[in-house]
Amino acid sequence: LIIEQFTGMKDENGKLIYENDLIKYITEDGDYFVAPVKYMNNEGYPAFDIPIEYIPDSYYFDSNVLSIGIEEEAIKVIGNIHNNKDLLER
């Protein structure tokens, strides 16, 4: 049994988002990327967010990607890193 930390946020469907969940970030034009949710404290950034290495170069965010996605209702939980690692392969 793996217990993950709750981020305090919900996706577009009201599903609770936890650390190591895999999210699909969907843009207005339907493009998307899949990334894990991580707690970034070890990088001097004490917040839940998407690691930069999972964000395609064609996207630009000037602040917390996860928070922006929540505000724009563009985040959907599609699994977790433990059971669905294959979802990271696009």
N, CA, C and O atoms as a GROMACS GRO file, in nm:
protein
  360
    1LEU      N    1   0.085  -0.119   0.000
    1LEU     CA    2   0.000   0.000   0.000
    1LEU      C    3   0.088   0.124   0.000
    1LEU      O    4   0.178   0.138   0.084
    2ILE      N    5   0.063   0.213  -0.093
    2ILE     CA    6   0.138   0.339  -0.102
    2ILE      C    7   0.043   0.453  -0.069
    2ILE      O    8  -0.064   0.465  -0.128
    3ILE      N    9   0.083   0.535   0.025
    3ILE     CA   10   0.002   0.649   0.066
    3ILE      C   11   0.069   0.775   0.013
    3ILE      O   12   0.186   0.800   0.040
    4GLU      N   13  -0.006   0.853  -0.062
    4GLU     CA   14   0.046   0.976  -0.121
    4GLU      C   15  -0.013   1.098  -0.051
    4GLU      O   16  -0.119   1.090   0.011
    5GLN      N   17   0.057   1.210  -0.061
    5GLN     CA   18   0.014   1.333   0.002
    5GLN      C   19  -0.089   1.405  -0.087
    5GLN      O   20  -0.068   1.418  -0.208
    6PHE      N   21  -0.198   1.450  -0.027
    6PHE     CA   22  -0.302   1.524  -0.097
    6PHE      C   23  -0.251   1.665  -0.126
    6PHE      O   24  -0.193   1.729  -0.039
    7THR      N   25  -0.274   1.715  -0.249
    7THR     CA   26  -0.226   1.847  -0.289
    7THR      C   27  -0.315   1.960  -0.242
    7THR      O   28  -0.274   2.076  -0.241
    8GLY      N   29  -0.438   1.928  -0.204
    8GLY     CA   30  -0.534   2.032  -0.169
    8GLY      C   31  -0.612   2.080  -0.290
    8GLY      O   32  -0.690   2.175  -0.280
    9MET      N   33  -0.592   2.014  -0.406
    9MET     CA   34  -0.656   2.056  -0.529
    9MET      C   35  -0.740   1.943  -0.589
    9MET      O   36  -0.723   1.826  -0.556
   10LYS      N   37  -0.830   1.983  -0.679
   10LYS     CA   38  -0.915   1.887  -0.751
   10LYS      C   39  -0.900   1.912  -0.900
   10LYS      O   40  -0.872   2.024  -0.943
   11ASP      N   41  -0.921   1.805  -0.980
   11ASP     CA   42  -0.914   1.821  -1.125
   11ASP      C   43  -1.047   1.874  -1.178
   11ASP      O   44  -1.136   1.910  -1.102
   12GLU      N   45  -1.059   1.881  -1.311
   12GLU     CA   46  -1.179   1.937  -1.374
   12GLU      C   47  -1.306   1.861  -1.342
   12GLU      O   48  -1.416   1.915  -1.356
   13ASN      N   49  -1.293   1.735  -1.299
   13ASN     CA   50  -1.409   1.653  -1.265
   13ASN      C   51  -1.434   1.644  -1.114
   13ASN      O   52  -1.521   1.570  -1.069
   14GLY      N   53  -1.357   1.720  -1.037
   14GLY     CA   54  -1.373   1.719  -0.892
   14GLY      C   55  -1.294   1.608  -0.823
   14GLY      O   56  -1.309   1.588  -0.703
   15LYS      N   57  -1.211   1.535  -0.898
   15LYS     CA   58  -1.131   1.427  -0.840
   15LYS      C   59  -1.012   1.487  -0.765
   15LYS      O   60  -0.944   1.575  -0.816
   16LEU      N   61  -0.988   1.438  -0.644
   16LEU     CA   62  -0.877   1.486  -0.563
   16LEU      C   63  -0.745   1.454  -0.632
   16LEU      O   64  -0.728   1.346  -0.690
   17ILE      N   65  -0.650   1.547  -0.624
   17ILE     CA   66  -0.518   1.528  -0.686
   17ILE      C   67  -0.416   1.501  -0.576
   17ILE      O   68  -0.405   1.577  -0.480
   18TYR      N   69  -0.342   1.392  -0.593
   18TYR     CA   70  -0.239   1.352  -0.497
   18TYR      C   71  -0.102   1.354  -0.563
   18TYR      O   72  -0.090   1.349  -0.685
   19GLU      N   73   0.000   1.363  -0.479
   19GLU     CA   74   0.138   1.351  -0.528
   19GLU      C   75   0.151   1.218  -0.604
   19GLU      O   76   0.096   1.116  -0.562
   20ASN      N   77   0.222   1.221  -0.714
   20ASN     CA   78   0.246   1.106  -0.802
   20ASN      C   79   0.126   1.065  -0.886
   20ASN      O   80   0.132   0.963  -0.955
   21ASP      N   81   0.018   1.143  -0.881
   21ASP     CA   82  -0.088   1.122  -0.979
   21ASP      C   83  -0.034   1.163  -1.115
   21ASP      O   84   0.052   1.251  -1.124
   22LEU      N   85  -0.085   1.102  -1.219
   22LEU     CA   86  -0.055   1.144  -1.355
   22LEU      C   87  -0.172   1.230  -1.401
   22LEU      O   88  -0.288   1.190  -1.392
   23ILE      N   89  -0.138   1.347  -1.451
   23ILE     CA   90  -0.242   1.437  -1.500
   23ILE      C   91  -0.226   1.457  -1.650
   23ILE      O   92  -0.117   1.449  -1.705
   24LYS      N   93  -0.339   1.483  -1.712
   24LYS     CA   94  -0.338   1.524  -1.853
   24LYS      C   95  -0.372   1.672  -1.852
   24LYS      O   96  -0.479   1.712  -1.806
   25TYR      N   97  -0.279   1.754  -1.904
   25TYR     CA   98  -0.301   1.897  -1.915
   25TYR      C   99  -0.352   1.922  -2.057
   25TYR      O  100  -0.280   1.900  -2.154
   26ILE      N  101  -0.476   1.968  -2.069
   26ILE     CA  102  -0.542   1.981  -2.199
   26ILE      C  103  -0.561   2.130  -2.232
   26ILE      O  104  -0.620   2.204  -2.154
   27THR      N  105  -0.511   2.172  -2.347
   27THR     CA  106  -0.525   2.311  -2.388
   27THR      C  107  -0.661   2.333  -2.454
   27THR      O  108  -0.734   2.238  -2.482
   28GLU      N  109  -0.693   2.460  -2.480
   28GLU     CA  110  -0.819   2.495  -2.543
   28GLU      C  111  -0.834   2.432  -2.681
   28GLU      O  112  -0.945   2.399  -2.723
   29ASP      N  113  -0.722   2.415  -2.753
   29ASP     CA  114  -0.729   2.358  -2.888
   29ASP      C  115  -0.722   2.205  -2.888
   29ASP      O  116  -0.717   2.143  -2.994
   30GLY      N  117  -0.722   2.144  -2.769
   30GLY     CA  118  -0.726   1.999  -2.758
   30GLY      C  119  -0.590   1.932  -2.750
   30GLY      O  120  -0.582   1.811  -2.728
   31ASP      N  121  -0.481   2.008  -2.766
   31ASP     CA  122  -0.348   1.952  -2.749
   31ASP      C  123  -0.330   1.921  -2.600
   31ASP      O  124  -0.398   1.979  -2.516
   32TYR      N  125  -0.240   1.829  -2.569
   32TYR     CA  126  -0.221   1.792  -2.429
   32TYR      C  127  -0.082   1.734  -2.406
   32TYR      O  128  -0.011   1.697  -2.499
   33PHE      N  129  -0.047   1.729  -2.278
   33PHE     CA  130   0.070   1.652  -2.236
   33PHE      C  131   0.034   1.582  -2.106
   33PHE      O  132  -0.056   1.625  -2.034
   34VAL      N  133   0.106   1.475  -2.076
   34VAL     CA  134   0.084   1.397  -1.955
   34VAL      C  135   0.207   1.413  -1.867
   34VAL      O  136   0.320   1.408  -1.916
   35ALA      N  137   0.185   1.432  -1.738
   35ALA     CA  138   0.296   1.453  -1.646
   35ALA      C  139   0.258   1.410  -1.505
   35ALA      O  140   0.140   1.406  -1.470
   36PRO      N  141   0.358   1.376  -1.422
   36PRO     CA  142   0.331   1.343  -1.283
   36PRO      C  143   0.325   1.469  -1.196
   36PRO      O  144   0.386   1.571  -1.229
   37VAL      N  145   0.251   1.459  -1.087
   37VAL     CA  146   0.247   1.566  -0.988
   37VAL      C  147   0.353   1.535  -0.883
   37VAL      O  148   0.356   1.425  -0.828
   38LYS      N  149   0.439   1.632  -0.856
   38LYS     CA  150   0.548   1.613  -0.760
   38LYS      C  151   0.549   1.725  -0.657
   38LYS      O  152   0.506   1.837  -0.685
   39TYR      N  153   0.598   1.693  -0.539
   39TYR     CA  154   0.623   1.797  -0.439
   39TYR      C  155   0.766   1.843  -0.461
   39TYR      O  156   0.858   1.763  -0.451
   40MET      N  157   0.785   1.969  -0.490
   40MET     CA  158   0.912   2.021  -0.535
   40MET      C  159   1.001   2.077  -0.424
   40MET      O  160   1.092   2.155  -0.453
   41ASN      N  161   0.980   2.041  -0.300
   41ASN     CA  162   1.055   2.096  -0.187
   41ASN      C  163   1.206   2.075  -0.201
   41ASN      O  164   1.284   2.162  -0.164
   42ASN      N  165   1.247   1.961  -0.254
   42ASN     CA  166   1.390   1.934  -0.264
   42ASN      C  167   1.459   2.022  -0.368
   42ASN      O  168   1.581   2.020  -0.377
   43GLU      N  169   1.385   2.097  -0.444
   43GLU     CA  170   1.441   2.186  -0.545
   43GLU      C  171   1.425   2.333  -0.503
   43GLU      O  172   1.434   2.422  -0.587
   44GLY      N  173   1.402   2.357  -0.375
   44GLY     CA  174   1.387   2.493  -0.326
   44GLY      C  175   1.256   2.559  -0.369
   44GLY      O  176   1.247   2.682  -0.374
   45TYR      N  177   1.158   2.479  -0.399
   45TYR     CA  178   1.030   2.528  -0.448
   45TYR      C  179   0.921   2.451  -0.375
   45TYR      O  180   0.869   2.352  -0.427
   46PRO      N  181   0.885   2.496  -0.255
   46PRO     CA  182   0.794   2.417  -0.170
   46PRO      C  183   0.648   2.422  -0.215
   46PRO      O  184   0.565   2.490  -0.155
   47ALA      N  185   0.617   2.349  -0.322
   47ALA     CA  186   0.480   2.343  -0.372
   47ALA      C  187   0.464   2.219  -0.459
   47ALA      O  188   0.563   2.162  -0.506
   48PHE      N  189   0.340   2.178  -0.480
   48PHE     CA  190   0.313   2.072  -0.575
   48PHE      C  191   0.312   2.134  -0.714
   48PHE      O  192   0.257   2.242  -0.734
   49ASP      N  193   0.372   2.066  -0.809
   49ASP     CA  194   0.374   2.117  -0.946
   49ASP      C  195   0.414   2.004  -1.040
   49ASP      O  196   0.432   1.889  -0.999
   50ILE      N  197   0.428   2.038  -1.166
   50ILE     CA  198   0.470   1.947  -1.270
   50ILE      C  199   0.619   1.970  -1.293
   50ILE      O  200   0.659   2.084  -1.319
   51PRO      N  201   0.703   1.866  -1.286
   51PRO     CA  202   0.846   1.886  -1.314
   51PRO      C  203   0.867   1.938  -1.456
   51PRO      O  204   0.801   1.893  -1.549
   52ILE      N  205   0.957   2.031  -1.470
   52ILE     CA  206   0.980   2.099  -1.598
   52ILE      C  207   1.016   2.003  -1.711
   52ILE      O  208   0.986   2.030  -1.828
   53GLU      N  209   1.081   1.892  -1.678
   53GLU     CA  210   1.122   1.798  -1.784
   53GLU      C  211   1.003   1.730  -1.852
   53GLU      O  212   1.020   1.667  -1.957
   54TYR      N  213   0.884   1.741  -1.794
   54TYR     CA  214   0.764   1.682  -1.854
   54TYR      C  215   0.683   1.782  -1.936
   54TYR      O  216   0.585   1.744  -2.001
   55ILE      N  217   0.723   1.908  -1.933
   55ILE     CA  218   0.650   2.012  -2.006
   55ILE      C  219   0.713   2.029  -2.144
   55ILE      O  220   0.831   2.063  -2.154
   56PRO      N  221   0.636   2.006  -2.250
   56PRO     CA  222   0.691   2.021  -2.385
   56PRO      C  223   0.743   2.163  -2.409
   56PRO      O  224   0.692   2.259  -2.352
   57ASP      N  225   0.844   2.174  -2.492
   57ASP     CA  226   0.906   2.304  -2.522
   57ASP      C  227   0.807   2.405  -2.580
   57ASP      O  228   0.828   2.525  -2.568
   58SER      N  229   0.702   2.357  -2.644
   58SER     CA  230   0.606   2.447  -2.707
   58SER      C  231   0.512   2.515  -2.606
   58SER      O  232   0.432   2.600  -2.644
   59TYR      N  233   0.522   2.478  -2.480
   59TYR     CA  234   0.438   2.538  -2.375
   59TYR      C  235   0.521   2.636  -2.293
   59TYR      O  236   0.639   2.613  -2.269
   60TYR      N  237   0.458   2.745  -2.251
   60TYR     CA  238   0.524   2.841  -2.163
   60TYR      C  239   0.431   2.873  -2.047
   60TYR      O  240   0.314   2.907  -2.066
   61PHE      N  241   0.486   2.862  -1.927
   61PHE     CA  242   0.411   2.897  -1.806
   61PHE      C  243   0.499   2.991  -1.724
   61PHE      O  244   0.618   2.964  -1.705
   62ASP      N  245   0.441   3.100  -1.674
   62ASP     CA  246   0.520   3.192  -1.593
   62ASP      C  247   0.500   3.171  -1.444
   62ASP      O  248   0.553   3.247  -1.362
   63SER      N  249   0.422   3.069  -1.408
   63SER     CA  250   0.407   3.035  -1.266
   63SER      C  251   0.371   2.888  -1.255
   63SER      O  252   0.389   2.812  -1.350
   64ASN      N  253   0.321   2.847  -1.141
   64ASN     CA  254   0.291   2.708  -1.110
   64ASN      C  255   0.196   2.646  -1.213
   64ASN      O  256   0.080   2.685  -1.224
   65VAL      N  257   0.247   2.549  -1.287
   65VAL     CA  258   0.172   2.484  -1.395
   65VAL      C  259   0.046   2.417  -1.342
   65VAL      O  260  -0.061   2.430  -1.402
   66LEU      N  261   0.057   2.347  -1.232
   66LEU     CA  262  -0.058   2.276  -1.176
   66LEU      C  263  -0.168   2.375  -1.136
   66LEU      O  264  -0.285   2.352  -1.166
   67SER      N  265  -0.131   2.482  -1.070
   67SER     CA  266  -0.231   2.583  -1.029
   67SER      C  267  -0.297   2.649  -1.148
   67SER      O  268  -0.418   2.671  -1.147
   68ILE      N  269  -0.219   2.681  -1.251
   68ILE     CA  270  -0.276   2.741  -1.372
   68ILE      C  271  -0.376   2.645  -1.435
   68ILE      O  272  -0.486   2.685  -1.474
   69GLY      N  273  -0.338   2.519  -1.445
   69GLY     CA  274  -0.427   2.418  -1.503
   69GLY      C  275  -0.556   2.402  -1.426
   69GLY      O  276  -0.662   2.382  -1.485
   70ILE      N  277  -0.547   2.408  -1.293
   70ILE     CA  278  -0.666   2.397  -1.209
   70ILE      C  279  -0.758   2.517  -1.235
   70ILE      O  280  -0.879   2.500  -1.251
   71GLU      N  281  -0.701   2.636  -1.238
   71GLU     CA  282  -0.781   2.758  -1.261
   71GLU      C  283  -0.849   2.755  -1.397
   71GLU      O  284  -0.963   2.802  -1.410
   72GLU      N  285  -0.782   2.701  -1.498
   72GLU     CA  286  -0.837   2.698  -1.634
   72GLU      C  287  -0.919   2.572  -1.661
   72GLU      O  288  -0.967   2.551  -1.773
   73GLU      N  289  -0.935   2.488  -1.559
   73GLU     CA  290  -1.005   2.360  -1.573
   73GLU      C  291  -0.949   2.278  -1.689
   73GLU      O  292  -1.022   2.225  -1.772
   74ALA      N  293  -0.815   2.270  -1.691
   74ALA     CA  294  -0.746   2.200  -1.799
   74ALA      C  295  -0.673   2.075  -1.748
   74ALA      O  296  -0.599   2.012  -1.824
   75ILE      N  297  -0.694   2.038  -1.623
   75ILE     CA  298  -0.624   1.925  -1.561
   75ILE      C  299  -0.720   1.810  -1.536
   75ILE      O  300  -0.828   1.829  -1.481
   76LYS      N  301  -0.679   1.692  -1.578
   76LYS     CA  302  -0.759   1.572  -1.554
   76LYS      C  303  -0.666   1.462  -1.502
   76LYS      O  304  -0.566   1.430  -1.565
   77VAL      N  305  -0.700   1.403  -1.387
   77VAL     CA  306  -0.623   1.290  -1.333
   77VAL      C  307  -0.655   1.168  -1.417
   77VAL      O  308  -0.771   1.132  -1.437
   78ILE      N  309  -0.548   1.102  -1.468
   78ILE     CA  310  -0.569   0.984  -1.553
   78ILE      C  311  -0.506   0.857  -1.496
   78ILE      O  312  -0.514   0.751  -1.558
   79GLY      N  313  -0.443   0.868  -1.381
   79GLY     CA  314  -0.380   0.751  -1.319
   79GLY      C  315  -0.278   0.795  -1.218
   79GLY      O  316  -0.282   0.907  -1.167
   80ASN      N  317  -0.184   0.704  -1.188
   80ASN     CA  318  -0.074   0.740  -1.098
   80ASN      C  319   0.054   0.674  -1.146
   80ASN      O  320   0.052   0.577  -1.222
   81ILE      N  321   0.164   0.727  -1.100
   81ILE     CA  322   0.297   0.684  -1.146
   81ILE      C  323   0.326   0.538  -1.110
   81ILE      O  324   0.406   0.473  -1.177
   82HIS      N  325   0.262   0.487  -1.007
   82HIS     CA  326   0.289   0.351  -0.962
   82HIS      C  327   0.218   0.246  -1.047
   82HIS      O  328   0.275   0.140  -1.074
   83ASN      N  329   0.096   0.275  -1.088
   83ASN     CA  330   0.017   0.178  -1.163
   83ASN      C  331   0.006   0.205  -1.312
   83ASN      O  332  -0.034   0.117  -1.388
   84ASN      N  333   0.040   0.326  -1.355
   84ASN     CA  334   0.015   0.366  -1.493
   84ASN      C  335   0.134   0.437  -1.557
   84ASN      O  336   0.114   0.530  -1.636
   85LYS      N  337   0.256   0.397  -1.526
   85LYS     CA  338   0.374   0.465  -1.576
   85LYS      C  339   0.376   0.472  -1.729
   85LYS      O  340   0.431   0.566  -1.786
   86ASP      N  341   0.315   0.374  -1.794
   86ASP     CA  342   0.309   0.372  -1.942
   86ASP      C  343   0.236   0.493  -2.000
   86ASP      O  344   0.255   0.526  -2.117
   87LEU      N  345   0.154   0.559  -1.921
   87LEU     CA  346   0.081   0.676  -1.969
   87LEU      C  347   0.173   0.796  -1.994
   87LEU      O  348   0.134   0.891  -2.062
   88LEU      N  349   0.294   0.791  -1.938
   88LEU     CA  350   0.389   0.899  -1.961
   88LEU      C  351   0.451   0.891  -2.101
   88LEU      O  352   0.510   0.988  -2.148
   89GLU      N  353   0.437   0.779  -2.166
   89GLU     CA  354   0.492   0.762  -2.300
   89GLU      C  355   0.388   0.806  -2.401
   89GLU      O  356   0.279   0.749  -2.409
   90ARG      N  357   0.422   0.906  -2.477
   90ARG     CA  358   0.326   0.960  -2.575
   90ARG      C  359   0.376   0.939  -2.715
   90ARG      O  360   0.309   0.978  -2.811
   0.00000   0.00000   0.00000
